[in-house]
Amino acid sequence: MTTDSEIVRNSIDDPPAFATIFDRHAPAIHRFAARRTSESVADDVVAQTFLVAFERRRHYDLGRDSAAPWLYGIATRVLHRHRRDEVRMLRALSQLPDERHGADPSGSVEDRVDAQRAVADLAHILRSLSTPQRDALLLFAWADLTYEQIADALEVPIGTVRSRLSRARAAFRTTSTTHPLHTTATRRP
């Protein structure tokens, strides 16, 4: 199988070759962006991410076989442009009412209320994190990147990634120790 670095190198002289990078990584980048924004914004983020990547392909570190951390880094920076929308969405989620009206055949009222509280708690915690902490946590939990890959994506030292994740975990421990994301966020690479 051809590595991403070989494809990027080939795409400098043969631009259509870059489509393979899109085919390999666009679905994962889209899932990551959709979790942080909305489906429609995620479509834009993916388009902008791959446009930037294509334009900057000459600067890609050909020593890295996988383009995933590079693409997640670009996507994270694109998402920063959409930060106001993200903060607005998290603020709205954290203010969800404790119960909704109407029947839901998929679960009990208690289950729905518990789920709504968990979503509101999670949104509140995520909103309270600094942008760098939130970026590191979401790349770890939602994109399933390793510490090294997060460091590459965010262009920071690995120690900074450890520090940001530690602070994010502390926020979760302080606020909610029973939420599923807390369990995910505490795993080690």
C-alpha positions in Angstrom: 0.0 0.0 0.0 1.3 3.4 -0.9 2.0 5.7 2.0 0.4 9.1 2.4 3.8 10.8 2.1 4.4 9.0 -1.3 1.0 10.2 -2.5 1.6 13.8 -1.4 5.0 13.7 -3.1 3.5 12.4 -6.3 0.7 15.0 -6.2 3.1 17.8 -6.5 3.7 16.8 -10.2 0.4 15.1 -10.6 -2.3 17.1 -8.7 -5.1 14.6 -9.3 -3.1 12.1 -7.2 -4.1 14.0 -4.1 -7.6 12.7 -4.4 -6.4 9.5 -2.8 -5.5 11.5 0.4 -9.1 12.8 0.4 -10.5 9.3 -0.2 -8.5 7.9 2.7 -9.1 10.6 5.3 -12.2 12.7 4.5 -14.7 10.4 6.3 -12.7 10.5 9.6 -12.1 14.2 9.3 -15.8 14.7 8.6 -16.8 12.6 11.7 -14.4 14.6 13.9 -15.8 17.9 12.5 -19.4 16.8 12.8 -19.0 16.0 16.5 -17.7 19.5 17.1 -20.1 21.4 15.0 -23.0 20.3 12.8 -23.3 18.1 9.6 -23.5 21.2 7.4 -20.6 22.9 9.0 -18.6 19.6 9.0 -19.0 19.5 5.2 -17.5 23.0 4.9 -14.7 22.1 7.4 -13.8 19.0 5.3 -13.8 21.0 2.1 -11.7 23.8 3.6 -9.3 21.3 5.3 -8.6 19.5 2.0 -8.3 22.7 0.1 -5.7 24.0 2.6 -3.9 20.6 2.6 -3.8 20.6 -1.2 -2.5 24.2 -1.3 0.2 23.3 1.3 1.1 19.9 0.1 4.6 21.1 -0.9 5.2 21.8 2.8 4.1 18.4 4.0 6.7 16.6 6.1 7.5 13.7 3.8 9.1 11.9 6.7 5.6 11.2 8.1 3.9 8.2 6.5 0.4 9.1 7.6 -1.2 12.4 6.7 -3.9 12.0 9.4 -2.3 14.2 12.2 -1.5 16.9 9.6 -5.1 16.9 8.3 -6.5 16.9 11.9 -4.3 19.9 12.7 -5.6 21.7 9.6 -9.2 20.8 10.5 -8.7 22.0 14.1 -7.5 25.4 12.8 -10.5 25.6 10.4 -12.8 24.7 13.3 -11.4 27.6 15.2 -13.0 29.9 12.6 -16.3 28.3 13.5 -15.6 28.6 17.3 -18.4 31.1 17.9 -20.9 28.6 16.5 -19.4 25.8 18.6 -19.6 27.8 21.8 -23.1 28.8 21.0 -24.1 25.2 20.5 -22.5 24.1 23.8 -24.2 26.9 25.6 -27.5 25.8 24.2 -26.9 22.2 25.1 -25.9 23.1 28.7 -29.3 24.9 29.1 -31.5 22.0 27.9 -34.5 21.5 30.1 -34.5 18.5 32.4 -37.4 16.9 30.7 -39.2 17.1 27.3 -42.8 16.7 26.6 -44.2 13.9 24.4 -43.9 10.2 24.2 -40.6 8.5 23.2 -41.0 4.8 22.4 -37.3 4.2 22.6 -36.9 4.6 26.4 -38.3 5.6 29.8 -38.8 9.1 30.9 -36.0 8.6 33.5 -33.6 7.4 30.9 -34.3 10.4 28.7 -33.9 12.8 31.6 -30.7 11.2 32.6 -29.4 11.4 29.1 -30.3 15.0 28.7 -28.6 15.8 32.0 -25.5 14.0 30.9 -25.4 15.9 27.6 -25.9 19.2 29.4 -23.2 18.3 31.9 -20.8 17.3 29.1 -21.5 20.4 27.1 -21.0 22.6 30.2 -17.6 20.9 30.9 -16.5 21.2 27.3 -17.5 24.8 27.2 -15.5 25.5 30.4 -12.3 24.1 29.0 -9.8 26.4 27.3 -9.7 26.1 23.5 -6.3 24.3 23.6 -7.6 21.8 26.2 -10.8 21.2 24.3 -8.9 20.7 21.0 -6.5 18.2 22.6 -9.3 16.3 24.4 -11.5 16.1 21.3 -8.6 15.0 19.1 -7.9 12.3 21.7 -11.5 11.1 22.4 -13.2 11.7 19.1 -10.4 11.4 16.5 -8.7 8.6 18.5 -5.2 10.2 18.0 -2.2 9.3 20.1 -0.4 11.9 22.2 2.3 12.1 19.5 -0.3 12.6 16.7 -2.1 15.3 18.7 1.3 17.1 19.2 1.8 16.9 15.4 -1.7 18.0 14.7 -1.6 21.0 17.0 2.1 21.7 16.4 3.0 21.7 20.1 5.4 19.5 22.2 4.1 16.2 23.5 4.5 17.5 27.1 2.0 20.3 26.2 -0.5 17.7 25.0 -0.1 15.7 28.3 -0.6 18.9 30.3 -3.7 19.9 28.3 -5.2 16.4 28.6 -4.4 16.3 32.3 -6.2 19.6 32.9 -9.2 18.5 30.8 -9.4 15.2 32.8 -9.3 17.2 36.1 -12.2 19.3 34.9 -14.2 16.1 34.1 -13.3 14.5 37.5 -14.3 17.6 39.4 -17.6 17.9 37.6 -18.7 14.4 36.5 -17.1 11.1 37.1 -19.8 9.0 35.6 -20.0 10.3 32.0 -18.8 7.9 29.2 -16.5 10.5 27.7 -14.7 10.7 31.1 -13.9 7.0 30.8 -12.7 7.4 27.3 -10.6 10.5 28.1 -8.7 8.7 30.9 -7.3 5.9 28.7 -3.6 5.8 28.1 -2.0 5.5 24.7 
